[in-house]
Amino acid sequence: MVRTNQTSTVTEFLFSGFPQFEDGSLLLFIPLFIIYTFIVIGNLTIFFAVRMDTRLHNPMYNFISIFSFLEIWYTTATIPKMLSNLISEKKTISITGCLLQMYFFHSLGNSEGILLTTMAIDRYVAICNPLRYPTIMTPQLCAQLSAGSCIFGFLVLLPEIAWISTLPFCGPNQIHQIFCDFEPVLHLACTDTSVILIEDVIHAVAIIFSVLIIALSYIRIITVILRIPSVEGRQKAFSTCASHLGVFLMFYGSVSLMYLRFAATFPPILDTVIALMFAVLAPLFNPIIYSLRNKDMKIAIKKLLCPGLPGWLRMESQKWRRKASGNSDELCPVPEDSRVSISMGRQGFAKLGGKSFSAEVGERVNTSVVGT
């Protein structure tokens, strides 16, 4: 249907998904600001913890750090404008600002989706073909996959945004959402609205294709894990994949609710809730999942936040790795009289037969391919 009765040119859009100030906007501003602060600090902590801990310089943790870095900018593309609109009487955005918000939000989302697919393939190779994993997933390939995910995620959306920028917008100008998104913006274009169906199909194909690759990878991974004879081995393998699977379900679950509904319409309040889950809640749980379920990440974060306790952290790392591997023998027993010297000073050396405790731990603690 072509809108021919509108002649005025739209220069800005009005968000109608926000409550008015007297309806409790300030009550929403405070928790949203706290959540955004936590997302930024949490993901920055994960990023720097991985980069500064040489034990985590492997493909799995490299992908996690890149994903955390993308999450910061993914939320920054929308949440600051949401916060501004919550305390502003004029809840508007310029057409250029709207196009830029859509571009960066969806480009970063595309990059995250591709990176999650890459992480699933990485876990598949590590668990299903562990002997060849070091030769397949080399540092060079890992860097190429990380860079390729980001570059492709940003390039693939350029034609779509360029096309939307050529559409005429002549009124009305109300976006029934809390941030700029393809469908509500295209509904305002003074052109044939059948293009919305084409957009839905393109997005649905991309989402389903990524989900299928990840699902098939994890089905194969679970099949291999179930064949592991020892219970401890199965638990360790499942623990390795649990955090990745949790982030995958959170991310693509919200994406599916947002973009795999085609002609189905939801009440405005439900649309807002789904948008918040998609843009806010999924990034919120990313640092929680990766930091609480990963022992190596806990150690790296403690080492980053408490650099004055290297000896204690090495002891904790040794204990957790020994427990995860099922080895009850002490890899490097520490005498009672040596614990005092470990807790004193920054170096934490305990002389054992002329050899430092920290050096012995460094020689005997190994990083497994599967991870923790």
C-alpha contacts under 8 A as a table, 3 or more apart, distances in Angstrom:
res1	aa1	res2	aa2	distance
1	M	191	T	6.98
1	M	192	D	5.04
1	M	193	T	6.10
1	M	194	S	7.86
2	V	190	C	6.18
2	V	191	T	4.95
2	V	192	D	5.19
2	V	193	T	7.62
3	R	6	Q	6.42
3	R	190	C	5.13
3	R	191	T	6.40
4	T	7	T	7.59
4	T	190	C	7.43
6	Q	170	C	5.78
6	Q	171	G	6.38
6	Q	190	C	7.92
7	T	170	C	5.95
7	T	171	G	7.95
8	S	170	C	5.11
8	S	171	G	6.65
9	T	168	P	7.95
9	T	169	F	6.20
9	T	170	C	4.37
9	T	171	G	6.89
10	V	13	F	7.51
10	V	169	F	5.49
10	V	170	C	5.10
10	V	171	G	5.93
10	V	172	P	7.80
10	V	173	N	6.62
11	T	94	S	6.20
11	T	95	I	6.05
12	E	92	T	6.51
12	E	93	I	5.50
12	E	94	S	4.09
12	E	95	I	5.21
12	E	173	N	7.06
13	F	92	T	5.45
13	F	93	I	5.37
13	F	94	S	6.15
13	F	95	I	6.64
13	F	98	C	7.90
13	F	173	N	4.94
13	F	174	Q	5.84
13	F	175	I	6.50
14	L	91	K	5.86
14	L	92	T	4.39
14	L	93	I	6.62
14	L	173	N	5.99
14	L	174	Q	4.66
14	L	175	I	5.83
15	F	18	F	6.73
15	F	91	K	5.72
15	F	92	T	6.00
15	F	93	I	7.95
15	F	174	Q	5.87
15	F	175	I	4.93
15	F	176	H	6.17
15	F	177	Q	6.13
15	F	178	I	6.03
15	F	179	F	7.28
16	S	19	P	7.90
16	S	91	K	7.91
16	S	174	Q	6.19
16	S	175	I	5.95
16	S	176	H	5.07
16	S	177	Q	6.32
16	S	178	I	7.25
17	G	175	I	7.60
17	G	176	H	5.35
17	G	177	Q	4.64
17	G	178	I	5.06
17	G	268	P	7.40
17	G	269	I	7.99
17	G	272	T	6.69
18	F	25	S	7.69
18	F	85	N	7.67
18	F	86	L	6.86
18	F	177	Q	7.80
18	F	178	I	6.26
19	P	23	D	5.81
19	P	24	G	6.90
19	P	25	S	5.93
19	P	86	L	7.66
20	Q	23	D	5.16
20	Q	24	G	6.97
20	Q	25	S	6.14
20	Q	86	L	7.78
20	Q	89	E	7.72
21	F	24	G	5.61
21	F	25	S	4.69
21	F	26	L	6.65
21	F	86	L	7.10
21	F	87	I	6.72
21	F	88	S	7.95
21	F	89	E	7.48
22	E	25	S	6.96
24	G	27	L	5.23
24	G	28	L	6.74
25	S	28	L	5.16
25	S	29	F	6.13
25	S	86	L	5.32
25	S	87	I	6.65
26	L	29	F	4.82
26	L	30	I	6.48
26	L	86	L	6.85
26	L	87	I	6.63
27	L	30	I	5.92
27	L	31	P	7.27
28	L	31	P	5.82
28	L	32	L	6.14
28	L	86	L	7.55
29	F	32	L	5.25
29	F	33	F	5.96
29	F	83	L	5.98
29	F	86	L	6.19
29	F	87	I	7.41
30	I	33	F	5.18
30	I	34	I	6.25
31	P	34	I	5.02
31	P	35	I	6.07
32	L	35	I	5.04
32	L	36	Y	6.10
32	L	79	I	7.97
32	L	83	L	7.38
33	F	36	Y	5.13
33	F	37	T	6.16
33	F	83	L	7.10
34	I	37	T	5.14
34	I	38	F	6.19
35	I	38	F	5.09
35	I	39	I	6.14
35	I	280	V	7.89
35	I	284	L	6.89
36	Y	39	I	5.05
36	Y	40	V	6.27
36	Y	75	T	7.52
36	Y	79	I	7.13
36	Y	280	V	7.84
36	Y	284	L	7.90
37	T	40	V	5.29
37	T	41	I	6.12
38	F	41	I	5.21
38	F	42	G	5.60
38	F	284	L	7.43
39	I	42	G	5.24
39	I	43	N	5.95
39	I	71	E	7.95
39	I	72	I	6.81
39	I	283	P	6.67
39	I	284	L	5.43
39	I	287	P	7.37
40	V	43	N	5.48
40	V	44	L	5.98
40	V	72	I	5.41
41	I	44	L	5.13
41	I	45	T	6.02
42	G	45	T	5.15
42	G	46	I	6.42
42	G	287	P	5.53
42	G	288	I	7.92
43	N	46	I	5.09
43	N	47	F	6.12
43	N	68	S	4.92
43	N	69	F	6.47
43	N	71	E	7.19
43	N	72	I	6.63
43	N	286	N	7.80
43	N	287	P	5.70
44	L	47	F	5.00
44	L	48	F	6.15
44	L	68	S	7.11
44	L	69	F	6.79
44	L	72	I	7.68
45	T	48	F	5.40
45	T	49	A	5.84
45	T	301	I	6.91
46	I	49	A	5.08
46	I	50	V	6.20
46	I	65	S	6.31
46	I	68	S	6.84
46	I	287	P	7.05
46	I	291	S	7.66
46	I	297	M	7.65
46	I	301	I	7.03
47	F	50	V	5.50
47	F	51	R	6.30
47	F	64	I	7.85
47	F	65	S	4.52
47	F	66	I	7.15
47	F	68	S	6.21
47	F	69	F	6.36
48	F	51	R	4.92
48	F	52	M	5.88
48	F	65	S	7.85
48	F	304	L	7.83
49	A	52	M	5.41
49	A	53	D	6.08
49	A	297	M	7.53
49	A	300	A	5.36
49	A	301	I	5.39
49	A	303	K	7.86
49	A	304	L	5.88
50	V	53	D	5.45
50	V	54	T	7.67
50	V	56	L	5.66
50	V	57	H	7.00
50	V	61	Y	6.58
50	V	62	N	7.19
50	V	65	S	6.35
50	V	297	M	7.66
50	V	300	A	6.94
51	R	54	T	7.30
51	R	56	L	7.63
51	R	57	H	7.23
51	R	65	S	7.73
52	M	304	L	7.68
53	D	56	L	5.70
53	D	57	H	7.17
53	D	300	A	6.19
54	T	57	H	5.26
55	R	58	N	7.82
55	R	367	T	7.04
56	L	61	Y	5.89
56	L	62	N	7.68
56	L	296	D	7.80
57	H	61	Y	6.65
57	H	62	N	6.52
58	N	61	Y	5.79
58	N	62	N	6.04
58	N	139	P	7.58
59	P	62	N	4.98
59	P	63	F	6.16
59	P	122	D	7.73
59	P	137	M	7.08
59	P	138	T	7.92
59	P	139	P	7.06
59	P	142	C	5.88
60	M	63	F	5.40
60	M	64	I	6.43
60	M	119	M	7.01
60	M	122	D	7.16
60	M	123	R	7.76
61	Y	64	I	4.85
61	Y	65	S	6.11
62	N	65	S	5.20
62	N	66	I	6.29
62	N	142	C	7.91
63	F	66	I	5.16
63	F	67	F	6.06
63	F	115	L	7.17
63	F	119	M	6.65
63	F	146	S	6.88
64	I	67	F	5.06
64	I	68	S	6.17
65	S	68	S	5.09
65	S	69	F	6.20
66	I	69	F	5.03
66	I	70	L	6.23
66	I	146	S	7.29
67	F	70	L	5.13
67	F	71	E	6.22
67	F	112	E	6.26
67	F	115	L	7.04
68	S	71	E	5.02
68	S	72	I	6.65
68	S	286	N	7.57
68	S	287	P	7.51
69	F	72	I	5.49
69	F	73	W	7.11
70	L	73	W	5.44
70	L	74	Y	5.94
70	L	108	L	6.44
70	L	111	S	7.87
70	L	112	E	6.91
71	E	74	Y	4.81
71	E	75	T	6.21
71	E	108	L	7.89
71	E	112	E	7.89
71	E	283	P	6.16
72	I	75	T	5.62
72	I	76	T	6.18
73	W	76	T	4.71
73	W	77	A	6.11
73	W	108	L	7.38
74	Y	77	A	5.54
74	Y	78	T	7.54
74	Y	104	F	7.47
74	Y	105	F	5.66
74	Y	108	L	5.56
74	Y	109	G	6.71
74	Y	279	A	7.99
75	T	78	T	5.68
75	T	79	I	5.74
75	T	105	F	7.77
75	T	279	A	6.54
75	T	280	V	6.82
75	T	283	P	7.33
76	T	79	I	5.63
76	T	80	P	6.13
77	A	80	P	7.29
77	A	81	K	7.84
77	A	101	Q	5.92
77	A	104	F	6.37
77	A	105	F	5.51
78	T	81	K	5.62
78	T	82	M	6.31
78	T	101	Q	6.91
78	T	105	F	7.12
78	T	179	F	6.45
78	T	279	A	7.61
79	I	82	M	4.84
79	I	83	L	6.13
79	I	280	V	7.74
80	P	83	L	5.07
80	P	84	S	6.22
81	K	84	S	4.97
81	K	85	N	6.13
81	K	179	F	7.98
82	M	85	N	5.12
82	M	86	L	6.16
82	M	178	I	6.79
82	M	179	F	7.19
83	L	86	L	5.15
83	L	87	I	6.80
84	S	87	I	5.72
84	S	88	S	6.07
85	N	88	S	4.93
85	N	89	E	7.40
85	N	90	K	7.14
85	N	91	K	4.89
85	N	92	T	7.53
86	L	91	K	7.69
88	S	91	K	6.20
93	I	97	G	6.09
93	I	98	C	6.18
94	S	97	G	4.99
94	S	98	C	6.02
95	I	98	C	4.98
95	I	99	L	6.19
96	T	99	L	5.16
96	T	100	L	6.19
97	G	100	L	5.11
97	G	101	Q	6.04
98	C	101	Q	5.07
98	C	102	M	6.20
98	C	180	C	5.66
99	L	102	M	5.17
99	L	103	Y	6.09
99	L	161	I	6.86
99	L	165	S	7.24
99	L	180	C	7.66
100	L	103	Y	5.01
100	L	104	F	6.14
101	Q	104	F	5.47
101	Q	105	F	5.83
101	Q	180	C	6.59
102	M	105	F	5.25
102	M	106	H	5.92
102	M	161	I	7.97
102	M	180	C	5.84
102	M	181	D	5.89
102	M	182	F	7.31
103	Y	106	H	5.54
103	Y	107	S	5.76
103	Y	157	L	6.92
103	Y	158	L	7.61
103	Y	161	I	6.58
104	F	107	S	5.03
104	F	108	L	5.89
104	F	154	F	7.82
105	F	108	L	5.46
105	F	109	G	6.15
106	H	109	G	4.74
106	H	110	N	5.89
106	H	157	L	7.69
107	S	110	N	5.03
107	S	111	S	6.18
107	S	153	G	5.14
107	S	154	F	4.73
107	S	155	L	7.91
107	S	156	V	7.91
107	S	157	L	6.40
108	L	111	S	5.01
108	L	112	E	6.19
108	L	150	C	7.55
108	L	153	G	6.68
108	L	154	F	7.13
109	G	112	E	5.08
109	G	113	G	6.19
109	G	153	G	7.73
110	N	113	G	5.05
110	N	114	I	6.22
110	N	153	G	4.86
110	N	154	F	7.58
111	S	114	I	5.20
111	S	115	L	6.04
111	S	149	S	5.27
111	S	150	C	4.91
111	S	151	I	7.76
111	S	152	F	7.20
111	S	153	G	4.39
111	S	154	F	7.23
112	E	115	L	4.94
112	E	116	L	6.07
112	E	149	S	7.68
112	E	150	C	7.93
113	G	116	L	5.14
113	G	117	T	6.35
113	G	210	S	7.31
114	I	117	T	5.06
114	I	118	T	6.25
114	I	149	S	5.59
114	I	153	G	7.45
114	I	210	S	7.42
115	L	118	T	4.88
115	L	119	M	6.10
115	L	146	S	6.98
115	L	149	S	5.80
116	L	119	M	4.96
116	L	120	A	6.23
116	L	214	I	7.88
116	L	248	F	6.84
117	T	120	A	5.15
117	T	121	I	6.40
117	T	210	S	6.44
117	T	213	I	6.89
117	T	214	I	5.63
118	T	121	I	5.14
118	T	122	D	6.12
118	T	145	L	7.35
119	M	122	D	4.91
119	M	123	R	6.24
119	M	244	H	7.74
120	A	123	R	5.20
120	A	124	Y	6.16
120	A	214	I	5.68
120	A	217	S	6.23
120	A	218	Y	7.06
120	A	244	H	7.60
121	I	124	Y	4.88
121	I	125	V	6.28
121	I	214	I	7.41
121	I	217	S	6.34
122	D	125	V	5.31
122	D	126	A	6.17
122	D	137	M	7.49
123	R	126	A	4.97
123	R	127	I	6.03
123	R	221	I	7.77
123	R	241	C	7.32
123	R	370	V	7.85
124	Y	127	I	5.48
124	Y	128	C	5.61
124	Y	129	N	7.55
124	Y	217	S	5.86
124	Y	218	Y	7.12
124	Y	220	R	7.40
124	Y	221	I	5.80
125	V	128	C	5.34
125	V	129	N	5.04
125	V	130	P	6.53
125	V	133	Y	6.00
126	A	129	N	5.72
126	A	130	P	4.76
126	A	133	Y	5.46
126	A	369	V	6.59
126	A	370	V	6.08
127	I	130	P	5.53
127	I	221	I	6.63
127	I	224	V	7.54
127	I	225	I	7.84
127	I	237	A	7.70
127	I	370	V	6.62
128	C	220	R	7.84
128	C	221	I	6.47
128	C	224	V	6.39
129	N	132	R	5.85
129	N	133	Y	6.20
130	P	133	Y	4.95
130	P	134	P	7.83
130	P	369	V	7.27
131	L	134	P	7.29
132	R	135	T	5.48
132	R	136	I	6.10
133	Y	136	I	5.09
133	Y	137	M	5.74
133	Y	369	V	7.86
134	P	137	M	5.57
134	P	138	T	6.15
135	T	138	T	5.90
137	M	141	L	6.05
137	M	142	C	6.27
138	T	141	L	5.23
138	T	142	C	6.12
139	P	142	C	4.98
139	P	143	A	6.16
140	Q	143	A	5.22
140	Q	144	Q	6.21
141	L	144	Q	4.97
141	L	145	L	6.06
142	C	145	L	5.21
142	C	146	S	6.21
143	A	146	S	5.17
143	A	147	A	6.11
144	Q	147	A	5.21
144	Q	148	G	5.77
145	L	148	G	4.99
145	L	149	S	6.02
146	S	149	S	5.33
146	S	150	C	6.65
147	A	150	C	5.34
147	A	151	I	6.11
148	G	151	I	5.10
148	G	152	F	5.80
149	S	152	F	5.48
149	S	153	G	5.96
150	C	153	G	5.12
150	C	154	F	6.36
151	I	154	F	5.38
151	I	155	L	6.14
152	F	155	L	5.08
152	F	156	V	5.84
153	G	156	V	5.77
153	G	157	L	7.10
154	F	157	L	5.94
154	F	158	L	7.01
155	L	158	L	5.47
156	V	159	P	7.08
157	L	160	E	5.42
157	L	161	I	6.33
158	L	161	I	5.32
158	L	162	A	6.03
159	P	162	A	5.05
159	P	163	W	6.09
160	E	163	W	5.16
160	E	164	I	6.30
161	I	164	I	5.08
161	I	165	S	6.17
162	A	165	S	5.18
162	A	166	T	6.81
163	W	166	T	5.43
163	W	167	L	7.02
164	I	167	L	5.37
164	I	186	L	7.78
167	L	189	A	6.30
167	L	190	C	7.43
167	L	191	T	7.40
168	P	189	A	5.77
168	P	190	C	5.58
168	P	191	T	7.23
169	F	173	N	7.93
169	F	188	L	6.36
169	F	189	A	4.78
169	F	190	C	5.58
170	C	173	N	7.87
170	C	188	L	7.91
170	C	189	A	7.17
170	C	190	C	6.21
171	G	188	L	6.70
171	G	189	A	7.85
171	G	190	C	7.68
172	P	188	L	6.46
173	N	188	L	6.51
174	Q	188	L	7.86
175	I	178	I	7.89
175	I	180	C	7.45
175	I	184	P	5.80
175	I	185	V	6.60
175	I	188	L	7.88
176	H	184	P	6.51
176	H	268	P	7.41
177	Q	180	C	7.12
177	Q	181	D	7.90
177	Q	184	P	7.25
177	Q	271	D	7.39
177	Q	272	T	6.42
177	Q	275	A	7.89
178	I	272	T	6.83
178	I	275	A	7.60
180	C	184	P	7.44
180	C	185	V	6.81
181	D	184	P	6.00
181	D	185	V	6.18
182	F	185	V	5.38
182	F	186	L	5.99
183	E	186	L	5.19
183	E	187	H	6.20
183	E	196	I	6.49
184	P	187	H	5.18
184	P	188	L	6.89
185	V	188	L	5.40
185	V	189	A	6.98
186	L	189	A	5.22
186	L	193	T	7.29
186	L	196	I	6.67
187	H	193	T	6.61
187	H	196	I	7.71
189	A	193	T	7.77
192	D	195	V	6.55
193	T	196	I	5.73
193	T	197	L	7.97
194	S	197	L	5.58
194	S	198	I	7.13
195	V	198	I	5.07
195	V	199	E	6.35
196	I	199	E	5.04
196	I	200	D	6.23
197	L	200	D	5.00
197	L	201	V	6.22
197	L	262	F	7.31
198	I	201	V	5.15
198	I	202	I	6.28
199	E	202	I	5.22
199	E	203	H	6.23
200	D	203	H	5.25
200	D	204	A	5.96
200	D	259	Y	6.99
200	D	260	L	7.60
200	D	262	F	6.24
201	V	204	A	5.03
201	V	205	V	6.11
202	I	205	V	5.35
202	I	206	A	6.39
203	H	206	A	5.26
203	H	207	I	6.17
203	H	259	Y	7.02
204	A	207	I	5.16
204	A	208	I	5.99
204	A	259	Y	6.79
204	A	260	L	5.93
205	V	208	I	5.24
205	V	209	F	5.96
206	A	209	F	5.26
206	A	210	S	6.34
207	I	210	S	5.33
207	I	211	V	6.16
207	I	252	Y	7.90
207	I	255	V	7.97
207	I	256	S	7.63
208	I	211	V	5.04
208	I	212	L	6.02
209	F	212	L	5.23
209	F	213	I	6.41
210	S	213	I	5.29
210	S	214	I	6.31
211	V	214	I	5.20
211	V	215	A	5.85
211	V	252	Y	7.47
212	L	215	A	5.03
212	L	216	L	5.95
213	I	216	L	5.33
213	I	217	S	6.19
214	I	217	S	5.10
214	I	218	Y	6.27
215	A	218	Y	5.24
215	A	219	I	6.08
216	L	219	I	5.06
216	L	220	R	6.22
217	S	220	R	5.29
217	S	221	I	6.15
218	Y	221	I	4.71
218	Y	222	I	5.96
219	I	222	I	5.23
219	I	223	T	6.18
220	R	223	T	5.07
220	R	224	V	6.33
221	I	224	V	5.23
221	I	225	I	6.17
222	I	225	I	4.97
222	I	226	L	6.12
222	I	238	F	7.95
223	T	226	L	5.37
223	T	227	R	6.74
224	V	227	R	5.32
224	V	228	I	6.97
225	I	228	I	5.38
225	I	234	R	5.71
225	I	237	A	6.58
225	I	238	F	7.36
226	L	229	P	7.90
226	L	234	R	6.75
228	I	231	V	7.65
228	I	233	G	6.52
228	I	234	R	5.96
229	P	233	G	7.53
229	P	234	R	7.75
230	S	233	G	5.20
230	S	234	R	6.44
231	V	234	R	5.19
231	V	235	Q	6.20
232	E	235	Q	5.03
232	E	236	K	6.10
232	E	324	A	8.00
232	E	326	G	7.12
233	G	236	K	5.16
233	G	237	A	6.22
234	R	237	A	5.15
234	R	238	F	6.05
235	Q	238	F	5.14
235	Q	239	S	5.97
236	K	239	S	5.06
236	K	240	T	6.26
236	K	324	A	6.85
236	K	372	T	6.80
237	A	240	T	5.13
237	A	241	C	6.64
237	A	370	V	7.08
238	F	241	C	5.31
238	F	242	A	5.90
239	S	242	A	5.12
239	S	243	S	7.38
239	S	293	R	7.69
239	S	372	T	6.95
240	T	243	S	6.92
240	T	244	H	7.86
240	T	294	N	7.96
240	T	370	V	6.79
240	T	371	G	6.21
240	T	372	T	5.55
241	C	244	H	5.32
241	C	245	L	6.01
242	A	245	L	5.11
242	A	246	G	6.02
243	S	246	G	5.07
243	S	247	V	6.30
243	S	289	I	5.88
243	S	290	Y	6.03
243	S	293	R	6.56
243	S	294	N	7.89
244	H	247	V	5.30
244	H	248	F	6.11
245	L	248	F	4.96
245	L	249	L	6.14
246	G	249	L	5.26
246	G	250	M	6.16
246	G	289	I	7.44
247	V	250	M	5.08
247	V	251	F	5.96
247	V	282	A	7.84
247	V	285	F	7.87
247	V	286	N	6.37
247	V	289	I	7.47
248	F	251	F	5.26
248	F	252	Y	5.96
248	F	253	G	7.89
249	L	252	Y	5.50
249	L	253	G	5.37
250	M	253	G	5.27
250	M	254	S	6.33
250	M	282	A	5.76
251	F	254	S	5.63
251	F	255	V	6.26
251	F	278	F	7.36
251	F	282	A	5.92
252	Y	255	V	4.73
252	Y	256	S	5.85
253	G	256	S	5.24
253	G	257	L	6.41
254	S	257	L	5.17
254	S	258	M	6.19
254	S	274	I	7.02
254	S	277	M	6.39
254	S	278	F	4.92
254	S	282	A	7.55
255	V	258	M	5.05
255	V	259	Y	6.03
255	V	260	L	7.70
255	V	278	F	6.35
256	S	259	Y	5.35
256	S	260	L	4.93
256	S	261	R	7.69
257	L	260	L	5.99
257	L	261	R	6.78
257	L	274	I	6.96
258	M	261	R	7.11
258	M	274	I	6.56
258	M	275	A	7.01
258	M	278	F	7.35
259	Y	262	F	7.15
261	R	264	A	5.37
261	R	265	T	7.82
266	F	270	L	6.14
266	F	271	D	6.05
267	P	270	L	5.32
267	P	271	D	6.28
268	P	271	D	4.99
268	P	272	T	6.29
269	I	272	T	5.13
269	I	273	V	6.31
270	L	273	V	5.00
270	L	274	I	6.15
271	D	274	I	5.23
271	D	275	A	6.15
272	T	275	A	5.04
272	T	276	L	6.17
273	V	276	L	5.12
273	V	277	M	6.22
274	I	277	M	5.08
274	I	278	F	6.07
275	A	278	F	5.01
275	A	279	A	5.97
276	L	279	A	5.22
276	L	280	V	5.22
276	L	281	L	6.53
277	M	280	V	5.49
277	M	281	L	4.61
277	M	282	A	6.10
278	F	281	L	6.48
278	F	282	A	6.00
279	A	282	A	6.73
279	A	283	P	7.11
280	V	283	P	5.71
280	V	284	L	6.22
281	L	284	L	4.89
281	L	285	F	6.50
282	A	285	F	5.59
282	A	286	N	6.70
283	P	286	N	5.29
283	P	287	P	7.79
284	L	287	P	6.86
284	L	288	I	7.41
285	F	288	I	5.03
285	F	289	I	5.98
286	N	289	I	5.38
286	N	290	Y	6.30
287	P	290	Y	5.27
287	P	291	S	5.83
288	I	291	S	5.39
288	I	292	L	5.83
289	I	292	L	5.58
289	I	293	R	5.91
290	Y	293	R	5.74
290	Y	294	N	5.93
290	Y	297	M	7.31
291	S	294	N	5.63
291	S	295	K	7.71
291	S	297	M	5.74
291	S	298	K	5.82
292	L	295	K	7.57
292	L	298	K	7.13
294	N	297	M	5.28
294	N	298	K	6.34
294	N	372	T	6.27
295	K	298	K	5.00
295	K	299	I	6.35
295	K	320	W	7.17
295	K	372	T	6.43
296	D	299	I	5.15
296	D	300	A	6.23
296	D	317	S	7.30
296	D	372	T	6.61
297	M	300	A	5.01
297	M	301	I	6.05
298	K	301	I	5.18
298	K	302	K	6.15
299	I	302	K	5.15
299	I	303	K	6.05
299	I	313	L	6.49
299	I	316	E	7.58
299	I	317	S	6.65
300	A	303	K	4.97
300	A	304	L	6.09
301	I	304	L	4.97
301	I	305	L	6.10
302	K	305	L	5.12
302	K	306	C	5.52
302	K	307	P	7.71
302	K	313	L	7.60
303	K	306	C	5.17
303	K	307	P	5.18
303	K	309	L	7.28
303	K	310	P	6.87
303	K	313	L	6.77
304	L	307	P	5.83
306	C	309	L	6.14
307	P	310	P	6.39
308	G	346	R	5.47
309	L	312	W	5.53
309	L	313	L	6.28
309	L	343	S	7.79
309	L	346	R	6.47
309	L	348	G	7.81
310	P	313	L	5.10
310	P	314	R	6.15
310	P	346	R	6.97
310	P	347	Q	6.99
310	P	348	G	6.90
311	G	314	R	5.18
311	G	315	M	6.32
311	G	342	I	6.00
311	G	343	S	7.32
311	G	346	R	7.87
311	G	347	Q	6.91
311	G	348	G	4.83
311	G	349	F	7.36
311	G	358	S	6.83
312	W	315	M	5.07
312	W	316	E	6.24
312	W	342	I	7.34
312	W	343	S	7.31
312	W	348	G	7.88
313	L	316	E	5.01
313	L	317	S	6.05
314	R	317	S	4.96
314	R	318	Q	6.09
314	R	358	S	7.50
314	R	361	V	7.28
315	M	318	Q	5.11
315	M	319	K	6.17
316	E	319	K	5.06
316	E	320	W	6.12
317	S	320	W	5.30
317	S	321	R	6.07
318	Q	321	R	5.27
318	Q	322	R	6.03
318	Q	331	L	7.72
318	Q	361	V	7.42
318	Q	365	V	6.56
319	K	322	R	5.19
319	K	323	K	6.17
320	W	323	K	5.08
320	W	324	A	6.04
321	R	324	A	5.02
321	R	325	S	6.10
321	R	365	V	7.82
321	R	372	T	7.94
322	R	325	S	5.24
322	R	326	G	6.21
322	R	327	N	5.35
322	R	328	S	6.91
322	R	331	L	7.71
323	K	326	G	5.14
323	K	327	N	6.29
323	K	328	S	7.08
324	A	327	N	7.88
324	A	372	T	7.28
330	E	333	P	5.43
331	L	361	V	8.00
331	L	364	R	7.25
332	C	357	F	7.87
332	C	360	E	7.28
332	C	361	V	6.69
334	V	338	S	6.33
334	V	339	R	6.92
334	V	350	A	7.97
335	P	338	S	5.27
335	P	339	R	6.84
336	E	339	R	5.62
336	E	340	V	7.81
337	D	340	V	6.22
337	D	341	S	7.75
338	S	341	S	5.43
338	S	342	I	6.46
338	S	350	A	5.43
338	S	351	K	7.56
339	R	342	I	4.99
339	R	343	S	6.37
339	R	350	A	7.46
340	V	343	S	5.34
340	V	344	M	6.36
341	S	344	M	5.07
341	S	345	G	7.68
341	S	348	G	6.31
341	S	349	F	6.57
341	S	350	A	6.10
342	I	345	G	7.50
342	I	347	Q	7.77
342	I	348	G	4.05
342	I	349	F	5.65
342	I	350	A	6.01
343	S	348	G	6.19
344	M	348	G	6.37
345	G	348	G	6.00
348	G	358	S	7.31
349	F	356	S	5.61
349	F	357	F	5.65
349	F	358	S	6.03
350	A	356	S	5.54
350	A	357	F	4.83
350	A	358	S	7.38
351	K	354	G	5.73
351	K	355	K	5.54
351	K	356	S	4.69
351	K	357	F	5.99
352	L	355	K	5.28
352	L	356	S	6.11
352	L	357	F	6.39
355	K	359	A	7.21
355	K	360	E	7.16
356	S	359	A	5.30
356	S	360	E	6.37
357	F	360	E	5.13
357	F	361	V	6.20
358	S	361	V	5.16
358	S	362	G	6.09
359	A	362	G	4.99
359	A	363	E	6.25
360	E	363	E	5.15
360	E	364	R	6.28
361	V	364	R	5.21
361	V	365	V	5.90
362	G	365	V	5.81
363	E	366	N	7.93
367	T	371	G	7.13
368	S	371	G	5.38
368	S	372	T	7.88
